[in-house]
Amino acid sequence: MMEKDTTRIKLFFAFIIFFILLTLTSILVKDFFFGDAAQKVALQNAEKKTKERESVFIDLIDRSRSILIAIRSSDFFADYLNNKQDVKEMERIFLLLAKSHANFMHLRFIDSSGKEVIRVDREKEGNEPMLVPQHRLQDKSHRDYFHTAQSGSFEQVIFSALDLNIENKKVEVPYRPTLRAMYPVQQNGRFTGVLVINYLMDNFIKKLTHAPLYDMILCNEKGYTIFHYDKTRSWGNSLDKKYHIAQDFPKDAEQILNNSIYHTTHFVSRRLDVPLSGGLYMILQLKTSYLAEQKQRSTYELLVTTSVIFIFSILLAFIIVKFFTGIIVDNRKLYRTNEDLKDKTAALEASNKKLLETETSLVEINKELEQFTYIVSHDLQAPLRHISSFIKILNKDLPEDRNSEAVQKSMTFINRGVARMQALIKDLLHFSRITKEKGRFESIDLNQIVRGILDEVNDEIRAAEIDVTFDKLPVITGDKIKLTQVFQNLVGNAVKYRSIDEKPLIKIGCISSELDYQFFVEDNGIGIPEGQEDRIFEVFQRLHADTQYQGTGIGLSVCKKCIEFHKGKIWVEQNKPKGSIFSFTIPRIGRRSLSSKV
């Protein structure tokens, strides 16, 4: 009884301590690895936001180009340039354009001297545009944007900086943000004037900078603010005390202005790819209210998680101590004994399995080594012996007549021997790769594979007038490369060893059963001599000389390896009255065990 009570107390406190440590560990892991996860995601999303804003700005730029180019290429504008006295039609068209574009502040044409010739004004978005009388037209020759248009590239659209509107040499108050799209006009090789669209940018900037999670700043390439989430800091270059982004980012201002994209743990900046004079940078930093909300939420989640884990740990410890103490005490020795037996049994089984696999592998390796030794000593050395013999003949014959029939015949044998040796080595390497490659199982449509193979040999099929038919084949799971090689070799052999006495026939099909798929390639060709059905699947075993049919005798060996890889079988039967039927099986069952080995 005392032992059980002691065990209960020990277990209870052990579980309490364990769950307390588990709680602390989960808190530390969450805080270390995921404490700022929401902030990181929000900052990653900030760069996407800058790209979205950039696309909005580019859309405005593209529409501006289209409008100005349309005006420049219009007949009414050409008539005006040729007859500058008649401006009524120009005024009417300008007024119609302004009415159809609610964000036009001004639409003007300024002549080569800098004087406004036509001007349509709109006070704010939603108001009707008004044609400015002639006596109120201004001289803009002193303005920077006019000098830019006058000295820049003609007949193309250029854009000013995003700036405040100036009338009569003074910045309008209250501020009216604007962007100018200008088209310098040239006629007869001389500057004639400039078409100008002034946009009302106040609403555009509000929409551009609206982001619930972020405090946003726009600035030019010199770092002066254009828009600031603190409105008192907007238009920094026009304030009595100029405002620069260095006042917000003293350590990062230079990096912001010198990099197209700049990231920190607190903000993201990006130079927008828009053709504005002075450039345009966008800076997004998380709102302090959002960060405070995330911190509060994280703290709340932490408290809830900690409380739940702690309460659960106490309840679980009590249940375990209450119901399992006696079992633990009574069966401790038995458990240890069983565990030892399990470990020893598992180790013995693993050793036996490994030994069996090693034995099987050694048997296969020995067979392949024996076959490889035979190949090296016979098939690969035979071409070399031919080369050696005919070189001796060639050396004896050369002094007498280099062009003799004997010399030419020797050279031909040498070339054939070298080619034969190269083909044998190449196919041997291919066979070696087939036996080593693990492969990859996937769903395969065998109809596509067979059609592709028939397309490859289509010229030979048509030339020999071979009649090829194949049934609809199933979609199976297997290694696509290996099964393709099987069909390539079997179809290729059926074409190569076709009948010459009657019309060649090839049939490809499948017989399905509950256990497997049985595929066959049937022909009426020269067939396989009786008793040679097994020999043809051995490496480099050929039934015909090179003079009759070219090849190295490795194709069917490759087929056998590929089918054995799929746990199937391959064989050949006589096709009465003439020809052969090559068949192989691919099992339906056991795919999972196959795939696990890949």
C-alpha positions in Angstrom: 0.0 0.0 0.0 2.8 2.4 0.9 4.5 1.7 -2.4 1.3 2.6 -4.3 0.9 5.8 -2.3 4.5 6.8 -3.0 4.1 6.0 -6.7 0.9 8.1 -6.9 2.6 11.1 -5.3 5.7 10.8 -7.5 3.6 10.4 -10.7 1.3 13.3 -9.8 4.2 15.7 -9.3 6.1 14.3 -12.2 3.2 15.0 -14.6 2.5 18.5 -13.1 6.2 19.4 -13.6 6.2 17.9 -17.1 3.1 19.8 -18.2 4.4 23.1 -16.7 7.7 22.6 -18.7 5.6 21.8 -21.8 3.6 25.0 -21.3 6.7 27.1 -20.9 8.3 25.5 -23.9 5.3 26.1 -26.1 5.2 29.7 -25.0 8.9 30.2 -25.8 8.7 28.4 -29.1 5.7 30.4 -30.2 7.2 33.7 -29.1 10.6 33.0 -30.7 9.5 31.5 -34.0 6.0 32.9 -34.5 5.8 36.0 -32.3 6.1 38.4 -35.2 4.6 36.1 -37.9 1.6 38.4 -38.5 3.9 41.4 -38.8 6.2 39.5 -41.4 3.2 38.5 -43.4 1.8 42.0 -43.4 5.2 43.4 -44.6 5.4 40.8 -47.3 2.0 41.9 -48.4 3.1 45.5 -48.4 5.3 45.0 -51.4 2.3 43.6 -53.3 0.4 46.7 -52.3 3.1 49.0 -53.8 2.9 47.0 -57.1 -0.9 47.4 -57.2 -0.5 51.1 -56.7 2.1 51.3 -59.4 -0.3 49.6 -61.9 -3.0 52.2 -61.0 -0.5 55.0 -61.7 0.6 53.4 -65.0 -3.0 53.1 -66.1 -3.3 56.9 -65.6 -0.1 57.5 -67.6 -1.3 55.3 -70.5 -4.7 57.0 -70.7 -3.0 60.4 -70.7 -0.8 59.3 -73.6 -3.8 58.1 -75.5 -5.7 61.3 -75.1 -2.9 63.6 -76.0 -1.9 61.6 -79.0 -5.5 61.5 -80.2 -5.7 65.3 -79.9 -2.4 65.8 -81.7 -3.4 63.5 -84.6 -7.0 64.9 -85.0 -8.1 66.9 -88.0 -9.4 69.8 -85.9 -6.0 70.3 -84.3 -4.2 70.1 -87.7 -6.7 72.7 -89.0 -5.9 75.0 -86.1 -2.1 74.7 -86.6 -2.6 75.6 -90.3 -5.0 78.4 -89.5 -4.3 79.8 -86.0 -7.0 82.4 -86.3 -9.9 79.9 -85.9 -9.9 78.5 -82.4 -13.7 78.0 -81.9 -13.6 74.4 -83.0 -10.6 73.7 -80.7 -12.4 75.3 -77.7 -15.5 73.2 -78.3 -13.5 70.0 -78.6 -11.4 70.8 -75.5 -14.6 71.5 -73.5 -16.2 68.2 -74.6 -13.0 66.3 -73.6 -12.9 68.0 -70.2 -16.6 67.1 -69.6 -15.9 63.4 -70.4 -12.9 63.2 -67.9 -14.0 64.3 -64.4 -10.4 64.4 -63.2 -9.2 67.1 -65.6 -8.2 70.3 -63.8 -6.9 72.1 -66.9 -6.8 71.2 -70.6 -4.7 73.7 -72.4 -2.7 74.5 -75.5 0.2 76.9 -74.9 1.9 78.4 -78.0 5.6 78.6 -78.6 6.0 81.9 -76.8 4.5 80.4 -73.6 1.1 82.1 -73.8 -2.1 80.1 -73.2 -4.2 80.0 -76.4 -7.0 77.7 -75.1 -7.7 76.7 -71.6 -10.5 74.7 -70.0 -10.7 74.8 -66.1 -12.5 72.7 -63.5 -12.4 73.8 -59.9 -12.9 70.3 -58.4 -14.0 66.8 -59.4 -17.7 66.7 -60.0 -17.9 70.4 -61.2 -18.6 71.4 -64.8 -15.6 72.5 -66.7 -15.5 76.1 -67.8 -13.8 77.7 -70.9 -11.4 80.5 -69.7 -12.0 83.8 -71.4 -9.2 85.2 -73.5 -8.5 88.1 -71.1 -7.8 85.6 -68.3 -5.3 83.5 -70.2 -1.9 83.5 -68.6 1.7 83.6 -69.7 3.4 80.4 -68.7 6.8 81.1 -70.3 8.4 81.3 -66.9 7.3 77.9 -65.7 9.7 75.0 -65.5 7.3 72.6 -67.2 7.1 74.9 -70.2 10.9 75.0 -70.5 11.1 71.2 -70.2 8.6 70.9 -73.0 10.3 73.5 -75.1 13.8 72.0 -74.8 12.8 68.3 -74.6 11.9 65.7 -77.2 9.1 66.8 -79.5 6.0 64.7 -80.5 6.0 62.5 -77.5 4.2 62.6 -74.1 6.2 63.7 -71.0 5.1 64.0 -67.5 5.9 66.6 -64.8 6.5 65.9 -61.1 3.5 65.2 -58.8 3.3 68.7 -57.4 1.0 71.5 -56.2 -0.9 73.7 -58.7 0.5 77.2 -59.2 -1.6 80.1 -60.5 -0.3 83.6 -61.1 3.2 82.5 -59.8 1.8 81.4 -56.5 0.9 78.0 -55.0 -2.8 77.8 -54.7 -4.2 77.6 -51.1 -5.8 75.3 -50.1 -3.4 73.0 -51.8 -4.5 71.5 -55.1 -2.2 68.5 -56.0 -1.8 68.1 -59.7 0.1 66.1 -62.4 0.8 67.5 -65.8 0.9 65.4 -69.0 2.5 67.4 -71.8 2.8 66.8 -75.5 5.4 69.2 -77.2 4.1 69.9 -80.8 6.4 70.4 -83.7 5.5 71.7 -87.1 7.8 72.1 -90.1 10.8 71.3 -87.8 10.0 74.0 -85.3 8.5 74.0 -81.8 4.9 75.2 -82.2 3.6 74.8 -78.6 2.6 72.2 -76.1 -0.7 70.4 -75.2 -1.1 70.1 -71.4 -3.5 68.1 -69.2 -3.5 69.1 -65.5 -5.1 66.4 -63.4 -6.9 66.9 -60.2 -4.9 64.5 -58.0 -6.4 65.0 -54.6 -8.9 62.1 -54.8 -6.4 60.0 -56.8 -3.8 60.4 -54.0 -6.4 59.6 -51.3 -7.3 56.3 -53.1 -3.7 55.5 -53.9 -2.6 55.9 -50.2 -5.6 54.2 -48.6 -4.4 51.1 -46.8 -6.1 50.1 -43.5 -3.0 48.3 -42.2 -0.3 50.7 -43.2 0.9 54.3 -42.7 2.0 55.4 -46.2 4.4 58.1 -47.4 5.1 59.3 -50.9 8.2 61.2 -51.7 10.3 62.4 -54.6 13.9 61.3 -55.5 15.3 64.1 -53.3 13.4 62.7 -50.3 10.9 65.5 -49.8 7.4 64.3 -48.9 4.6 64.5 -51.3 2.1 62.7 -49.1 2.5 61.8 -45.5 0.1 59.9 -43.3 0.5 62.9 -40.9 -1.1 65.5 -43.1 1.0 68.3 -41.5 4.1 66.7 -43.1 2.8 66.4 -46.6 4.3 68.5 -49.5 7.5 68.8 -47.5 9.2 71.0 -50.2 6.4 73.6 -49.9 6.3 73.9 -46.1 7.9 76.8 -44.3 10.2 74.3 -42.6 10.9 71.7 -45.3 10.1 68.1 -44.4 12.4 65.2 -45.5 12.0 61.5 -45.0 15.3 61.5 -43.1 13.2 63.0 -40.2 11.1 59.7 -40.2 13.9 57.3 -41.1 17.3 58.9 -40.1 19.2 55.7 -40.6 17.5 54.4 -43.7 16.7 57.5 -45.8 19.8 57.0 -48.0 19.1 53.3 -48.6 15.4 54.1 -49.4 16.5 56.6 -52.1 19.3 54.5 -53.5 17.4 51.2 -53.9 14.4 50.4 -56.1 13.1 48.1 -53.3 14.2 48.3 -49.6 13.0 46.1 -46.8 13.4 46.3 -43.0 11.6 44.7 -40.1 9.4 47.8 -39.8 8.7 49.1 -43.3 9.0 48.5 -47.1 9.9 51.1 -49.6 9.7 50.9 -53.4 10.5 53.3 -56.3 7.5 53.2 -58.5 8.3 52.6 -62.2 6.4 55.6 -63.5 7.9 58.3 -65.9 7.4 61.2 -63.6 9.9 64.0 -63.3 11.6 63.8 -60.0 10.6 60.2 -59.5 8.2 58.7 -57.0 8.9 56.6 -53.9 6.3 54.8 -51.8 7.0 53.8 -48.2 4.6 51.5 -46.2 5.0 50.9 -42.5 2.6 49.0 -40.2 0.2 51.3 -38.3 1.1 51.5 -34.6 -2.6 50.7 -33.8 -2.3 47.5 -35.8 0.9 46.5 -34.0 -0.6 47.2 -30.6 -3.7 45.2 -31.6 -1.5 42.2 -32.7 0.5 42.4 -29.5 -2.7 42.5 -27.4 -4.2 39.5 -29.3 -1.0 37.6 -29.0 -0.9 38.2 -25.2 -4.6 37.1 -24.9 -3.9 33.9 -27.0 -0.9 33.2 -24.8 -2.9 33.5 -21.6 -5.7 31.3 -22.9 -3.4 28.7 -24.1 -1.4 28.6 -20.9 -4.5 28.4 -18.8 -6.0 25.5 -20.8 -2.7 23.5 -20.9 -2.2 24.0 -17.1 -5.8 22.9 -16.2 -5.6 20.0 -18.6 -2.3 18.9 -17.2 -3.7 18.8 -13.6 -6.8 16.8 -14.7 -4.7 14.4 -16.8 -2.2 13.9 -14.0 -5.0 13.2 -11.5 -6.7 10.7 -13.9 -3.4 8.8 -14.6 -2.5 8.6 -10.9 -6.1 7.6 -9.9 -6.6 4.7 -12.4 -3.1 3.5 -13.5 -0.9 3.6 -10.5 -1.7 0.0 -9.4 -1.2 -1.3 -13.0 2.1 0.5 -13.3 3.4 -0.9 -10.0 2.1 -4.5 -10.6 3.3 -4.8 -14.2 6.5 -2.8 -14.1 8.8 -5.9 -14.2 6.6 -7.7 -16.8 6.7 -4.6 -19.0 10.4 -4.4 -18.9 10.7 -8.1 -19.7 8.3 -7.7 -22.7 10.2 -4.7 -23.9 13.5 -6.5 -23.8 11.9 -9.5 -25.7 10.4 -7.1 -28.3 13.8 -5.4 -28.9 15.6 -8.7 -29.2 12.9 -10.1 -31.5 12.9 -6.9 -33.7 16.7 -7.0 -33.9 16.7 -10.7 -34.8 14.1 -10.1 -37.5 16.0 -7.1 -38.9 19.2 -9.2 -39.0 17.4 -12.1 -40.7 15.8 -9.8 -43.3 19.1 -8.1 -44.0 20.9 -11.4 -44.3 18.2 -12.7 -46.8 18.4 -9.5 -48.8 22.2 -9.7 -48.9 22.0 -13.4 -50.0 19.5 -12.6 -52.7 21.6 -9.6 -53.9 24.8 -11.7 -53.9 23.1 -14.4 -56.1 22.0 -11.8 -58.6 25.4 -10.1 -58.6 27.2 -13.4 -59.2 25.0 -14.3 -62.1 25.5 -10.9 -63.7 29.3 -11.0 -63.0 29.5 -14.4 -64.7 27.6 -13.2 -67.7 29.6 -10.0 -67.8 32.9 -12.0 -67.7 31.7 -14.1 -70.7 30.8 -11.0 -72.6 34.2 -9.3 -72.0 36.1 -12.5 -73.0 34.1 -13.2 -76.1 31.8 -10.6 -77.6 33.9 -7.5 -76.7 37.3 -9.1 -77.6 36.2 -10.7 -80.9 36.0 -7.3 -82.7 39.4 -6.4 -81.3 40.9 -9.6 -82.6 39.5 -8.9 -86.0 41.0 -5.4 -85.9 44.4 -6.8 -84.9 44.4 -9.5 -87.7 43.4 -7.1 -90.5 45.9 -4.5 -89.4 48.7 -7.0 -89.9 47.3 -7.8 -93.4 47.1 -4.1 -94.1 50.7 -3.5 -93.0 52.0 -6.2 -95.3 50.0 -5.0 -98.3 50.5 -1.2 -98.0 54.0 -1.1 -99.5 52.9 -2.7 -102.7 49.6 -1.0 -103.5 47.6 1.2 -101.1 44.5 1.0 -103.3 44.5 -2.7 -103.7 41.3 -4.7 -103.2 42.9 -6.4 -100.1 43.6 -3.1 -98.5 40.0 -1.8 -99.0 38.5 -5.1 -97.8 40.7 -5.0 -94.7 39.6 -1.4 -93.9 36.0 -2.4 -94.3 36.4 -5.3 -91.8 38.2 -2.9 -89.4 35.4 -0.4 -89.6 32.8 -3.0 -89.0 34.6 -4.4 -86.1 35.0 -1.0 -84.4 31.4 -0.2 -85.0 30.3 -3.6 -83.6 32.5 -3.1 -80.5 31.1 0.4 -80.0 27.5 -0.8 -80.3 28.2 -3.6 -77.8 29.8 -1.3 -75.2 27.0 1.3 -75.6 24.3 -1.3 -75.2 26.1 -2.9 -72.3 26.2 0.5 -70.5 22.5 1.0 -71.3 21.7 -2.4 -69.8 23.7 -1.6 -66.7 21.8 1.6 -66.2 18.5 -0.2 -66.5 19.4 -2.6 -63.7 20.5 0.3 -61.4 17.8 2.9 -62.0 15.1 3.0 -59.4 12.4 4.6 -61.6 9.3 6.6 -60.7 5.7 5.3 -60.6 2.9 7.4 -62.0 -0.3 7.1 -64.0 0.4 6.2 -67.6 -1.9 6.2 -70.7 -0.3 3.4 -72.8 -2.4 4.5 -75.8 -0.3 7.7 -76.0 3.0 5.7 -75.6 2.1 3.2 -78.4 0.9 6.0 -80.8 4.2 7.9 -80.2 6.3 4.8 -81.0 4.3 4.1 -84.1 4.8 7.7 -85.2 8.6 7.2 -84.8 8.7 4.2 -87.1 5.9 5.5 -89.4 8.2 5.9 -92.4 9.4 2.3 -92.2 5.9 1.0 -91.6 4.6 2.8 -94.7 7.6 1.8 -96.8 7.1 -1.9 -95.9 3.2 -1.6 -96.2 2.8 -3.1 -92.7 -0.7 -3.4 -91.4 -0.6 -2.3 -87.7 -3.7 -2.5 -85.4 -3.9 -2.1 -81.7 -6.8 -2.4 -79.2 -7.6 0.3 -76.7 -5.0 -0.1 -73.9 -5.7 0.7 -70.2 -4.3 3.5 -68.0 -2.0 1.8 -65.5 0.4 2.8 -62.7 4.1 2.2 -63.6 7.4 3.6 -64.6 6.8 5.5 -67.9 10.4 5.3 -69.2 10.8 1.6 -68.7 7.4 0.7 -70.2 8.1 2.9 -73.2 11.4 1.0 -73.7 9.5 -2.3 -73.6 7.0 -1.3 -76.3 9.8 0.3 -78.4 11.8 -2.9 -78.4 8.8 -5.2 -79.1 7.3 -3.0 -81.8 10.7 -2.3 -83.3 11.5 -6.1 -83.5 8.1 -6.8 -85.1 8.9 -4.2 -87.8 12.5 -5.4 -88.2 11.8 -9.1 -88.4 8.7 -8.7 -90.6 7.5 -11.2 -93.2 8.9 -10.8 -96.7 6.7 -13.5 -98.3 3.3 -12.0 -97.4 1.8 -8.7 -96.2 3.3 -7.9 -92.8 0.8 -7.7 -89.9 1.4 -6.4 -86.4 -1.3 -6.4 -83.6 -1.0 -4.8 -80.2 -3.5 -5.5 -77.4 -4.3 -6.2 -73.8 -6.2 -8.9 -71.8 -7.3 -7.7 -68.4 -8.0 -9.9 -65.4 -8.6 -9.3 -61.7 -4.9 -9.9 -60.9 -3.0 -8.3 -63.8 -2.9 -6.8 -67.2 -1.5 -9.1 -70.0 -0.2 -7.2 -73.0 0.9 -8.7 -76.3 2.6 -7.8 -79.5 1.7 -10.2 -82.3 3.3 -10.5 -85.8 3.5 -12.8 -88.8 7.2 -12.3 -89.2 10.1 -14.8 -89.4 9.3 -16.1 -85.9 11.6 -17.7 -83.2 13.1 -21.2 -83.7 11.6 -23.7 -81.4 13.7 -24.2 -78.3 15.1 -20.7 -78.4 12.3 -18.9 -76.6 14.2 -18.4 -73.3 17.6 -17.8 -74.8 16.5 -14.6 -76.7 16.0 -12.8 -73.3 19.6 -13.3 -72.3 22.1 -10.5 -72.7 23.7 -10.2 -76.2 22.1 -13.5 -77.4 21.2 -13.2 -81.1 19.7 -15.7 -83.5 20.9 -14.0 -86.7 24.2 -12.7 -88.0 24.8 -8.9 -88.5 24.7 -9.4 -92.2 21.1 -10.4 -92.0 19.7 -8.1 -89.2 21.7 -5.5 -87.4 21.6 -5.3 -83.6 23.5 -6.3 -80.4 21.0 -8.6 -78.8 20.3 -6.5 -75.8 16.8 -5.2 -76.5 14.8 -8.2 -75.1 17.2 -8.3 -72.1 16.2 -4.7 -71.4 12.5 -5.7 -71.8 12.9 -8.5 -69.3 14.6 -6.2 -66.7 11.9 -3.6 -67.1 9.0 -6.1 -66.7 10.7 -7.8 -63.7 11.1 -4.3 -62.1 7.2 -4.1 -62.3 7.0 -7.6 -60.7 5.7 -9.0 -64.0 6.7 -11.7 -66.4 7.6 -11.7 -70.2 7.6 -14.6 -72.6 7.3 -15.5 -76.3 5.1 -18.0 -78.1 4.9 -19.3 -81.7 2.2 -17.6 -83.7 0.7 -20.3 -85.9 1.2 -20.7 -88.8 3.9 -18.0 -88.8 5.4 -15.3 -86.6 5.7 -14.7 -82.8 3.5 -13.4 -79.9 5.5 -11.5 -77.3 3.5 -11.2 -74.0 4.1 -9.6 -70.6 2.1 -9.0 -67.5 1.9 -6.0 -65.1 0.2 -6.9 -61.8 -2.8 -4.9 -60.6 -2.2 -5.7 -56.9 0.9 -4.8 -54.8 1.3 -1.3 -56.3 1.8 0.2 -52.9 4.7 -2.0 -52.1 6.2 -1.3 -55.5 5.9 2.4 -55.1 7.4 2.3 -51.6 10.6 1.0 -53.2 10.9 3.7 -55.7 
